[in-house]
Amino acid sequence: MVRIFDGHNDFLQRVVAAGAGGTDLWLKGDGMGHLDLPRMRQGGLAGGFFAIWIPASEGYSDPDAQQKMENPPFHMPLPAEIPADEALPQAFAQAAALMALERTGTLGIARKASDLTRLMDQGRIAAIMHMEGIEAIRNPDDLHLWHAAGLRSLGPVWSRPTRFAEGVPFAFPASPDIGGGLTQAGREIVAECNNLGIMLDLSHLNEAGFNDIAAMSDAPLVASHSGVHAISESSRNLTDRQLRQIADSKGLVGLNFASSFLRPDGKRLPLQDLDVMLRHLDHLLSILGEDGVAFGSDFDGALMPQDIPDAAALPRLIDAMRNHSYGEALIAKIACDNWLGVLQRTWKD
């Protein structure tokens, strides 16, 4: 079975919601959501980025938001910024949940690049602690504390503003060129991430923020879970210009499995044809090359394609890649090895 390493999941929220049953949810599964240990093993998913993400106390105020996203065009407003004091307890709870999974012996938190292959070779899930939107971090001193706890990847924003940058709103059809760039605090955080070797994730950033990080970061540019704007004109997807900048930095894009970012019509409905995913992969490969493309599923955080309802179904995508004339060496790169390579180039062990 092909070994797979994934650029993004939101499983930790489910663990926290399960309370005392969180480790059982991980070990045994409950038939809900997109992943757990049994389904990861069934699908060959050997590791990935486990996101800490802060849900807002209230969602979009528009009661017709879902209906609008299923019937583009739409342009959803950015949610309000979440204060650090509200975000911090939730971030701690999700980090603690990941550490609880580590104590089961079935998963390990990777703190250096060599940990990734070691954990997978041991048959343990290689987990990266990632923060998607850093509302819980107030300054570089906080960043050092989180780094000591195991944080090795962060995205300055989700699709809402923080004190550091501005996320791109959900919109279709739309350019990612919406809103302003990094704040001074954001520039300080980016510099400190470079110093510590923390990977910076450009997914969810608007174009101005992307440009600022591209100009000042000395690390490979990475978008952990994004798609191709030339195929699906979602504000969340990357333009060819952005892809070329990532390629020039020897960076990487993890293809997002979210149906609405894959579909050319932008509808938030299940994708019914894996050929569309292959079109995205072909386009990414044409610009980034064989070493710059990977997976970034967004399991437990997005609406999946009809043929990949959960992690156990990942072999269907691998088979589709084979049938599309991808060779085994290229499949191994996209499925796993490219993530390991970019992290070796980014982390400071």
C-alpha positions in Angstrom: 0.0 0.0 0.0 1.2 3.5 -0.8 2.3 5.5 2.2 0.4 8.8 2.5 1.3 12.0 4.4 -1.4 14.6 4.5 -1.1 18.4 4.8 -4.2 19.2 6.8 -6.9 17.7 9.0 -9.3 19.2 11.7 -9.7 16.0 13.7 -8.6 17.5 17.1 -11.9 19.4 17.4 -13.7 16.1 17.4 -11.4 14.7 20.1 -12.1 17.7 22.3 -15.9 17.5 21.7 -15.8 13.8 22.7 -14.4 14.7 26.2 -13.3 11.7 28.2 -14.1 9.5 25.2 -11.6 11.3 22.9 -9.0 8.6 22.9 -11.6 5.9 22.2 -12.8 7.9 19.3 -9.3 7.9 18.0 -8.5 4.3 18.7 -11.8 2.7 17.6 -13.7 5.3 15.6 -17.4 6.1 15.7 -18.3 6.0 12.0 -18.5 9.8 11.9 -16.3 12.4 10.3 -13.5 11.6 8.0 -10.7 10.0 10.0 -9.6 8.0 13.0 -6.8 5.5 13.6 -8.6 2.5 12.0 -9.5 4.4 8.8 -6.1 6.0 8.6 -4.5 2.6 8.6 -7.0 1.2 6.2 -6.2 4.0 3.7 -2.5 4.1 4.1 -2.5 7.5 5.8 0.7 7.3 7.9 1.0 10.9 9.1 -0.1 14.5 8.7 -0.7 18.0 10.1 -3.2 18.0 12.9 -4.7 21.5 13.1 -5.5 23.6 16.1 -8.3 25.8 14.9 -10.6 28.1 17.0 -14.3 27.9 16.2 -16.2 31.2 16.5 -18.9 31.4 19.2 -21.2 32.4 16.4 -21.1 31.5 12.7 -22.2 33.7 9.8 -25.1 35.8 10.6 -26.7 35.2 7.2 -29.2 32.3 7.7 -29.0 31.6 3.9 -25.2 31.2 3.9 -25.3 27.5 3.0 -27.8 28.0 0.2 -25.7 30.8 -1.2 -22.5 28.7 -1.2 -24.3 25.9 -3.0 -25.5 28.4 -5.7 -22.7 30.8 -6.7 -21.9 33.6 -7.2 -21.4 34.4 -3.5 -19.2 36.6 -1.3 -19.3 35.8 2.4 -18.3 38.5 4.9 -15.2 37.9 7.0 -16.1 36.7 10.5 -14.9 39.0 13.4 -11.5 38.6 14.9 -11.4 36.2 18.0 -9.7 37.8 21.0 -6.7 35.9 22.4 -8.3 35.4 25.8 -11.1 33.6 24.1 -8.9 31.6 21.8 -6.2 30.4 24.2 -8.3 27.9 26.3 -9.6 26.3 23.1 -6.1 26.1 21.6 -4.7 24.5 24.8 -7.5 22.0 24.8 -6.7 20.9 21.2 -3.0 20.7 21.9 -3.7 18.7 25.0 -5.9 16.4 23.0 -3.1 15.7 20.5 -0.8 14.9 23.4 -3.4 12.5 24.8 -3.4 10.7 21.5 0.4 10.5 21.7 0.1 8.8 25.1 -1.8 5.9 23.5 1.4 4.9 21.8 -0.2 4.8 18.4 0.8 8.4 17.4 3.9 10.5 17.9 4.3 14.3 17.6 7.2 15.1 15.2 9.5 17.8 16.5 12.3 17.3 14.0 12.4 16.1 10.4 14.0 12.7 11.3 11.0 12.0 13.6 8.7 11.7 10.6 10.2 8.7 9.0 11.1 7.1 12.4 7.5 7.3 13.6 6.1 6.0 10.4 8.6 3.1 10.2 7.6 2.2 13.8 4.0 2.0 12.6 2.9 5.1 14.6 1.1 8.0 13.0 3.5 10.9 12.5 1.7 14.0 13.6 2.7 17.6 13.2 1.2 20.1 15.6 -0.2 22.9 13.3 -2.1 26.1 14.2 -4.6 27.4 11.6 -5.1 31.0 12.5 -3.0 32.1 15.4 -5.5 34.0 17.6 -4.1 32.2 20.6 -0.6 33.7 20.0 -0.1 37.3 21.1 3.6 37.9 20.5 6.9 36.1 19.7 7.3 35.1 23.4 4.1 33.1 23.1 5.4 31.6 19.9 8.5 30.3 21.7 6.3 28.7 24.3 4.2 26.9 21.7 7.4 25.8 19.8 8.6 24.2 23.1 5.3 22.4 23.3 5.8 20.9 19.8 4.3 23.5 17.4 6.1 23.2 14.1 3.7 24.7 11.6 1.3 27.7 11.6 -0.9 29.7 9.3 -1.2 33.3 10.4 -4.9 33.4 9.6 -7.9 31.3 8.9 -10.5 33.1 6.8 -10.9 35.9 9.2 -8.6 38.7 10.5 -6.0 38.4 13.3 -3.7 41.0 14.7 -1.1 39.6 12.3 -2.8 39.4 8.9 -6.1 39.2 7.1 -7.7 36.0 5.8 -9.3 35.7 2.4 -13.2 35.6 2.6 -15.0 32.7 1.0 -16.2 33.9 -2.4 -16.8 32.6 -5.9 -15.9 33.7 -8.5 -13.3 35.9 -6.9 -9.6 36.8 -6.8 -7.6 36.2 -3.6 -6.6 39.9 -4.0 -8.9 41.1 -1.2 -7.7 43.2 1.8 -4.5 44.3 3.2 -1.1 42.7 4.0 0.7 41.8 7.2 0.7 44.1 10.2 3.9 44.9 12.0 3.1 42.2 14.5 2.6 39.8 11.6 6.1 40.7 10.2 7.6 40.0 13.6 5.9 36.6 13.8 7.1 35.6 10.3 10.7 36.6 11.2 10.5 34.6 14.4 9.1 31.5 12.6 12.1 31.7 10.3 14.4 31.9 13.3 12.8 28.8 14.9 12.2 26.8 11.8 8.4 26.8 12.1 6.7 26.2 8.7 4.6 29.1 7.5 1.3 28.0 5.9 0.0 30.4 3.2 -3.4 28.7 2.8 -6.2 31.1 3.8 -4.0 34.2 3.5 -5.2 36.9 1.1 -2.9 37.8 -1.8 -1.4 40.9 0.0 -0.4 38.7 3.0 1.0 36.1 0.6 3.1 38.7 -1.1 4.5 40.0 2.1 5.6 36.6 3.4 7.0 35.8 0.0 9.1 38.9 0.1 10.5 38.5 3.6 10.6 34.8 4.4 13.8 32.8 3.9 12.0 29.5 4.0 10.2 27.6 1.2 6.7 28.9 0.5 4.1 26.4 1.4 0.3 26.3 1.0 -0.9 23.2 2.9 -4.4 22.8 1.6 -5.2 24.9 -1.5 -6.4 24.4 -5.1 -5.8 25.9 -8.6 -7.6 29.2 -9.3 -7.3 28.7 -13.0 -9.6 25.7 -12.7 -11.9 26.8 -9.8 -12.1 30.6 -9.3 -12.5 30.4 -5.5 -10.9 33.2 -3.5 -9.2 30.4 -1.5 -7.3 29.0 -4.5 -3.9 30.0 -5.8 -3.3 31.9 -9.0 -0.6 30.8 -11.4 1.5 33.8 -10.3 1.4 32.6 -6.7 2.2 29.1 -7.8 5.3 30.3 -9.7 6.5 32.1 -6.6 6.1 28.9 -4.6 8.0 27.0 -7.2 10.8 29.6 -7.3 11.2 29.1 -3.5 11.4 25.3 -3.9 8.1 25.2 -1.9 5.0 23.0 -2.0 1.2 23.0 -2.4 -0.9 20.3 -0.8 -4.0 19.8 -2.9 -7.2 20.5 -0.9 -9.9 17.8 -1.3 -12.7 20.2 -0.4 -15.3 19.9 -3.2 -16.1 23.6 -3.4 -12.4 24.5 -4.1 -12.1 21.7 -6.7 -15.3 22.2 -8.7 -15.1 24.5 -11.7 -18.6 25.8 -10.8 -17.6 26.6 -7.2 -20.7 24.9 -5.7 -20.5 23.6 -2.2 -21.7 20.2 -3.3 -19.9 16.8 -3.3 -17.5 16.5 -6.3 -18.6 13.6 -8.4 -15.7 13.1 -10.6 -12.1 12.4 -9.6 -10.9 13.6 -13.0 -11.3 17.1 -11.7 -8.8 16.4 -8.9 -6.4 15.0 -11.5 -6.8 18.2 -13.5 -5.8 20.2 -10.4 -2.8 17.9 -9.9 -1.7 18.2 -13.5 -1.8 21.9 -13.4 0.1 22.0 -10.1 2.7 19.7 -11.6 3.1 21.8 -14.7 4.2 24.8 -12.6 5.6 23.4 -9.4 7.3 20.3 -10.8 7.3 16.7 -9.4 8.9 17.8 -6.1 6.4 20.6 -5.3 3.0 18.9 -5.2 1.4 16.9 -2.3 -2.0 16.2 -0.6 -3.7 18.6 1.9 -7.1 16.8 2.4 -8.8 19.1 4.9 -10.4 15.9 6.4 -12.9 16.8 9.2 -13.0 20.4 8.0 -14.6 20.3 4.6 -17.1 18.6 2.2 -15.2 15.7 0.6 -15.6 14.4 -3.0 -18.2 11.6 -3.4 -15.5 9.0 -4.1 -13.3 9.9 -1.1 -15.8 10.1 1.8 -13.1 9.5 4.4 -9.4 8.5 4.9 -10.1 4.8 4.3 -11.0 5.6 0.6 -7.6 7.2 -0.2 -6.5 4.2 -2.3 -9.2 5.2 -4.8 -7.3 8.4 -5.5 -4.1 6.5 -5.8 -5.7 4.2 -8.3 -7.0 7.1 -10.2 -3.5 8.6 -10.4 -2.2 5.3 -11.7 -4.9 5.1 -14.3 -4.0 8.7 -15.3 -0.5 7.4 -16.2 1.3 8.7 -13.1 4.2 6.4 -12.4 4.9 4.8 -9.0 7.8 7.2 -8.3 5.7 10.3 -8.9 2.8 8.9 -6.9 5.2 8.2 -3.9 6.4 11.8 -4.1 3.0 13.4 -4.2 1.5 11.0 -1.6 4.3 11.4 1.0 7.9 12.1 0.0 7.4 15.8 -1.0 6.1 16.7 2.4 9.1 15.1 4.0 11.4 17.0 1.7 10.0 20.5 2.2 10.0 20.0 6.0 13.6 18.9 5.9 14.3 22.2 4.1 12.2 24.2 6.6 12.7 22.9 10.1 15.8 23.6 12.1 16.5 20.4 14.0 
